[in-house]
Amino acid sequence: MTFTHHASTFIDEVEAGTRRPSFAGRRTRIVATIGPASDDPFVLAALGVAGIDVARVAMAHGSIDDCIQRIRRIRAVLPTVAIMADLPGPKVRSTSFPEGGVVLVEGQTVIVTGAEDSPASTAARIGVHLEEGVTHLVPGDHLIVGDGGVTMQVTSSGREVGAVVTCGGKVQGRPGITIPEHPMVAETPTAEDLGRIKALVAENVEAIAASFVRSAEDVDKIRAAISNPEILLIAKIETREAVENIDEIVKAADGVMVARGDLGVRLPIEDVPSLQKQIIRAGVRFGRPVITATQMLESMIQNNVPTRAEVTDVANAVLDGTSAVMLSAETAVGQNPALVVETMARILLRAERDFDYIRWGTNLGVQEIDDDRASTLRITASITAAGWRAALEEDAAAIIACSNSGMTVRSISRFRPSMPIIAVTKTDFRARQLHMSWGVAEVIVHQSEDSYVQTYAAIDHLLNEGLVVPGDVVVVLAGSRDTAVPMTDTVRLMRVQERK
């Protein structure tokens, strides 16, 4: 059965009423990686019906031109979905294995060499795109392929090195080659990433994810290269240094990703669950979206039903407070991408029923942010905290956040309120960006930045959707008209009136 057939059937069932889109009322976002299995317009449309919020384009696979064409296809089919481009960074990666991959067998000897000497990898000879990643190897070094399923031990050194497979398995595509104790330190961003960034800015993507950041200085370098302050910068946390510098990285970035694959090969794998909770908490505390990634529904690459362990993993990410969960190979090369997204949405909805909304918000405080905008951000943080408390005490039906930059929305979202958050903004671009924030529905008011106009547009939306009825109380967060610097400095409680 083809991917297109799966997608067409999925859409037909939705239109016939036999399958209902499963994202209504969901608060946790879904990021889906677009690849060969999901490039077809029918499949992209099916992913939209199933409920993706953000489409991820992995720049490590394919040329820049290929990735740009993929971005344009997504934009054409899914104009309301945010696009996040994921930079590969200074990762040592193999050259491409044959289509379908190869199997490396325990005890087998392989040659590891530079990409120029092996432009395509085979079961006997693996090319590596960073030549220094080979020439610095010494006997006894351990190489980890991909997310750790396949490992090798180096037996000789030189321009080409010998290695014996210590744990076998299938490898495909262009997997990363990890050398945990390698002395070589590559720069972030790489020269190749700088070229990619220029092309991505021209495509006006909503977010760019940066790999292997280790400090706030790395984030600042990438932000300077992006040049467009409207684009969100997502820092991927996947190294020991990043974990140690988590607070400064979170404050410098616009969001973070818990990249569990590389975390699990660079740090003890048993630490990953605790690190996930730590990173999520740090990101949410400072009002940054947090994406939890890697192997969430991995078995659905081949199967129509996930394992019980995977379902539990996804649910626990929700209970940890993550803003979004990410699908990688499941939607990029899996047999039924739309079914994976629909399954993910159902798991998220069920887990959200058990989320402790009151305890989560109560445990958050107003955070100091040490930069030039600290006082402005602190005012916004204080007002949104007051808005959350007012919504709780008055049993408000919804929270309306008037925000042209998105900062107000992200600030109230960190409290994880049980009632809907309605974000009112002026542009389609900003509305798509807010698809990365937990619990937000967007209302676009193109013609006005006036908070009163925006507020009543949001109330009309709530009435139309049946989320409020006349007599309900809503909390409104907005900025005063006369503030020189944009900030949220006003919280109002309004009673919904009968429409005339």
N, C-alpha and C positions, 0 to 999 in steps of 0.2 A: 504494500500500500504506500503511495507516495505521500510526501509532506503536504503537497498541494491538496490532495484528496482529504487528508485529515483536516486541514484548515477549512476547506469548502464545506465539509460536513458539519464542522463546529458552527460556522456562521449560519448555515441553513437551519440548524436546530435552534439557534437563538431567535432567528426571524420567525420560525414556526411556533415559538413559545414553549418548545419542549426542553429547552435549556436556558436557564436564566443567568445573565451576567452575575458573577459572584463577588463583585467588588463594592456593591452598594453598602454604604455604612462602614466600610473598612477603614481603619485608621493607619495601620502600618503599610508602608509603600512597598511596591515590587519593582526591582530593577532587573531587566532581562537583557542578556547579552545577545546581540544580533550577529548571526554567522551564516554559513552555507545552508543550514536547515531552516533558517527563518528569513532569508533574503527575499523570497518570493512575495509579491504583493498580497496574495491570498493569505499567506501565513502571517505577514505583518498585520493585516486586517484582523485576523483571528486573535492575535496577541492583544490587539487593542480591545476587542470584545471581551477577552478573558480577564483583562484588567491591568495591563502593565502601566506603570506611571512614568518610568524612565527607561529609555533604550540605551544600552551601553554598547559602544563601539571600541573593541580592543585594538589598539594601534600596533600591537606586537605581531599581529597576523595580517599579512598582506602589505602591499605598498601604500604609500600615502594616497596615491590616486585611487586605489581600490577602496580605501576607507572613506574618502570624500564622496565617492559614488554611493557607498552604502549610507552615509549620512543623508544624502539627497533623496535616496529612495525612502528612507524612514520619514523624512519631513513631508514628502509627497503623500504618503499613505496615512501617516499618523501625525497630523499637524498640531494636535494639542498635547502630544507626549514630549517630555523633556529628553534631550540627548546629552549623554555624558560620554566624552571621549577619554579613553584610558591610555595614558602614555606608558610605554614599556619601561622607561628609565634605564639605569645601568645594569640590567640583569644579564648574566651570562646565559645565552640561549643557544640551543642546538640549531643546525640547519634542518630543513624539512625532511621528515621521514616519508616514505612512499605512502600514497593514499591507502587508508585502512590500517596503517601502522605496522610495526614489527614486534616480535616477541623476543626479549632477551632472557636467556636461560641461566639459572644459577650455575656458577663454575665456568661459564663461557668467558673467553678472552676477547676484548675488543680494543680497537685503536681509537684514541681520542686525539683530534688534531684541529688545526685552525680551519675556518670556513673556506679559505682560498684553496686549501689542499683537499677539502671534501665539501663541495657546494651542496651535495645532497647526502643525508645520513642514511646508513643501512644498519642491519643487525651486526655487521662486522666492523664498521667504520663510522664514527660519529663526529660530525663537524661542529665546531663551536665558533660563534660569531665574534667573540672577543679573544684575540690571539693570546693576550697576556694571561687569560684564564687557563691556558694550557701550559705555557712555558714556565710558569711559576710553580707548577705541580711537582711534588716529590713523592717517592714511594711511601705508601702508608696513608696518603690523603684519601679521604672518603668523598665520593661524588654522589649527589642525590639528584635523581632525574624527576622532573615534575614535582608533584606534591609529596614525594617520599616513598611511593610504592616500589620503585626500582632504585637500587643502590649499587655502587661499584667501588672497588678499592684500587688505587693507583699502584702499579708494580714497577714502573720505570719512568724516567724523566727525559726531557728534551723537547724538540719542536713537535714531535709526535710522542704520545705517551701510551703505554700499555695499561690496561685495567682489567680486573676480573670482576665479573658480576657476582655480587654477594647476596642480592635478593632480586629475583627475576620478575618479569611481568611485561605487559604490553605498553609500548610507547608509540605516540602518534603526534602528528602536527609538528610544532616547534617548541617542545617543552623546555623549561628553564633547567639549567645545570647549577646546582647549589654546592658551594664549597664553604661550609660554615666557618672554618678557621682560616680562611684565605687572607694573607696579609695585604693584598691589593685593595685599594679603596678607590672606586670610580666616582667621578663627579656627578652631582645632580643639580640641574638637568644636563643630559648629555647633548652633544652637538646635534645629534639626530633629532632629539626631542625638540630642540629649538626650532628646527625646520618644520616639524609637525605642528608646533604651537602656532606658528605664523599661518599655516593653512587652516587650522581649526578656528582661529579668530575670524578669518575671512568668511567662514561658514556660519558664524554666529551661534555656535553651540551654547547650550545653557550652562554646562559645567565641564571642567577638565580635571581628571584624576591624575595625580602625580605619584609615581612609584618610588619606593625606597627613600623617602625623605627621612632625614635623621635628626633635623633640628629646625628651629624657626628660621634660621638663615637660609636653609634649603628652600623653604616655602617662599621666603621673600625673593629669592632669585627667580623662582618659577613665576611668581606673580609679576615681577618686573618684565619678564619675557612675554607674558600674556598681554600686558599693556591695557587691555580693556577691563576696567574695574567692574563692569556689569556681569562678567562671567565668573561663576563660582569656582573656587579652587578647592578640590577635595584631596586631602592628604591621606595616602594609604599607609597604614601603620603595619609594618611587616618586618622590622628589625629590632634588635635589642636596644639600639640607640634611640629609636623612635619611642619605644615604651618608656625608657628612662626620661625622655624629654617631653612626655605626652602633654602636659599642661601648656607649655610654651608653643608647641606645634598646634594644638587646638586653638589657642588664641590667635595665632598668625593665619590659620586657614579659615575657610568658610564652611568646612565640613570634614569629616574623617571617615575612613573605611577600615573596618577590622578585617584585614587581609589574612585570613587564618591559614591559607596554604603556605605562604612563606614564613609566617610566624611559627608554624609547626615544624619547620625544618631548620630554623635559625635559633629557636629556643626549645627547651624540653617540651615535648608534645603534651605532657600532662599539665603544663602551665596554661595551655591555650584557653580552656573554659574560664579560668580566673582572669586572664588578660582580657578576654572578651568583655566581661562585666566591668572591668576597670576602665577600658577604653570607651565603652558606651556611656558610662557614668560621667567621665570627663567631658565627652562631647556634648551630651545633653545639658550638663551643668552650665556650660557657657553658651547655650542656645545654638549649637551647631548640629545640623543633621548628621546622623551616624548610620552608615550602611554596614551590615554584617554579611560577609561573603565567604564563599568557597564550600563546595560539596554539600549544599543544603538539601538538595533532592537528587543527589548524584546517580542513584540507581535508576531514575526515570530517564536517563539517556537511552536506556534500552527497554525499560519496563513501563507499564501503564499505571503501576501502583508503587508508591515509595515504601521504604522500609519503616517499621515502627520507630526505629531509632532516629531516622531522618525527620519524621513527623514531630517527635519529641524535641529534637534539636531546634527546629523552626519555632515551635511553641515557646521553648525556653528563651530564644532570642527576643520574642515579643515580651515575655515576662521580665527580661533584663532591661527593657526600655528602648530597644533599638528603633530608629526612625524608619529603616527600610531593610529589606533582605534582598540578596542578589542571587540570581541564577546565572551560571556561566555556561559550561558545556551543555547543560540540560536544554537550553533554548538555542544555543549556537549550532550544535551538531546532533541534538537528540532527535528521537524518532517522532515525537509529537509535542512540539513546543507549546502550543496553545493549551493542551491538557495539563502540562506541567504548571503553567501560570494559574489555570483554574484551580488546580489542586492546592497550590501555594496559597491562593486567596482564601480557600475554605479553611485551611489550617489557621491562617492568621485571624480570620473572623472568630473562630472558636476560641483561640487563645486569648483574644481581647476580652472575651466575656469574663475571664478570670483575673484580668489585670487589676491591681489595687490602685485605682486612680487617686484616691484621697491620700493614702500613705505616700505615694510617689511625690505628689505636689508638696505635701507637708514637709518632706525631708529636704526639699530644695531651698537654698537661700539665695540672696542677691549677691552676685559675684563681682569682685573687683577685677577690672581689666586694665592692665598696665600699658596703655598707649595714649596717644594724644587725644583720642576720642573718649577717654575713660569716663569723664563726667557725663557726657551725653549718653553713652551706653548705659551707665549706671542709672540715670533717670528713667530710661526706657525699661530697664530691668525692674526697677522699683515699681513703676506704674503697672507693668504687666503682672507683677506679683500681687499687687493690690487688686487688679482685675480678676485674677484667678480666685482670690479669697472672697471677693464680692460675689462672683458667680457661684461659688460653693455655698456661701451663707444664704443667698437669695434663691437658691435652686433655679438658677437661670436656665433658659431653654437653649441659649446659644451665646457664643462670644463672637463679636464682630470686630475685626482688626483692619483698620484703614491704613494701608501701607504701600507706598510707592517703591520702596527699596527692598521690602521683604523682611527687614530687621524686626519690626514689631511682631510679625507673624511667627518668626522663628523664636522670638523671645517668649511669647505666650505658649507656643507649642511645647516648650521644654517642661511645662508643668503637667503635660499629659491630662488635660481636663476631660471629664467624662462627657461633656456636652460638645456639640459640633463647634468647630472654629471656622468662621467664614472670613476669608481674606478678600478684601476689596482692593484692587490695584488697577493701574491705568493701561498696562500693556499686556499683549499676549505673551511676550517673552517672559515677563516677570511671573505671570500666571503659570507658565510651564515650569519655571524654576521652582515654584512652590510645591510642585509635585514631589519634591524630595523631602518635604517637611511633613512630619507626623500629624495626622488628624485634620488636615486642612482641605476645605473646599474653596474654590476660587470663583469670584465674581469680578468681571472686568467692566469698568466704567470708563470708556475711552474719552468721553467728552469733558470730564471734570476731575480735578484733584481736590475739590471741596469735600471735606469729611462729612458734611451734612448730606450732600447729594449721594455720596458713597454709602452712607449708613442706610438711607432709605432704599437704595438699590439692593442692598444686602437683605433688608427686611422683606422686600418684595420677593426675593429669591427664596427666603426661608418659608414664606407663606405659600408660594407656588409649589415648593417641594413637600409641603405638609409637615415641616419640621417645627413650626410654631403655629399657635392660634392666637387670635386676639385675647389680650389679657396676660399673656406670657411676658416674663421679664427677660431682656437681653442685656448683656454687658457690651459697651462700645469702647474700644481703645483707639485713640486718635491723637494727632499733634495739633497744637494751636496754630492758628493762621499766621501769627506774628513772630514766630521763633526764627532766629537767623540761621540756626543749624537744625537740620531735620532731626526730630526726636519725637517720641511718644510721651506726652506730658499730661494727658487727660484721660480719665476713666469716667464713663457715664453709665447709669442704669436707666433703661428706657422700657416702658410698658408698650407692648405691641398694640396698635390701634386697628380697629376695623377699617379695611380699605374702602374708600368712597367709590 
